Amino acid sequence: MSKVIIFGTGQTADIVTYYLENDSEHEIIAYTVDEKFITEDKYNNKPVIPFETIVENYPPSEFKMFIAIGYTNLNKFREEKYNLAKTKGYTLITYVNSRSGVNNTSKIGDNCFILEHQSIQPFATIENNCFIWGGVLIAHHSKIKSHCWITSESSIAGNTTIGERCFIGVNATIGHMVTLGDDCMVGAGTLITKSANNGSVFIEKNTDLFKLN
């Protein structure tokens, strides 16, 4: 069992707290955020410590950390805090839900958060600091590069590569042998069958409102 400091005091931290407390052997000891964002000295009945002084209060030789931040600025803010925590010497834990279908040949990095009902197939790779929400398919030999956010029920076919800091919306589908560059935004319900460059944006048109009540 690890003693863990959670970076974050928002909704993402709430969800991470729920799963760590109910489906892991980790013990949450405290929370941390940048000092200018601290509004109360406790969160979920645990102390909130300025990130600037976290090492003095909870040294990395005794405590581990998890960066529980959303996809602000296309995941760049979470990437920044991930790198700073590593610089401070912290080991970052990964959480994989006990009801997640992760194949034992798959490789998963640190500070990943993988929820229930996944289908992560043989020889898939998930690099560091990735959030994979419920019911996602990551097919065989696919690679999710670091700092990505993949929302529920999206499907990524075999031999596909998703670049760093990408956002994949709910129910999106990425086809076989596709490569998305870094910093791509894929909206909900989108179908992609061809590779795309860095910074590409895909948004599916909303269904038209039917004029009948």
Disulfide bonds with the S-S distance in Angstrom:
none
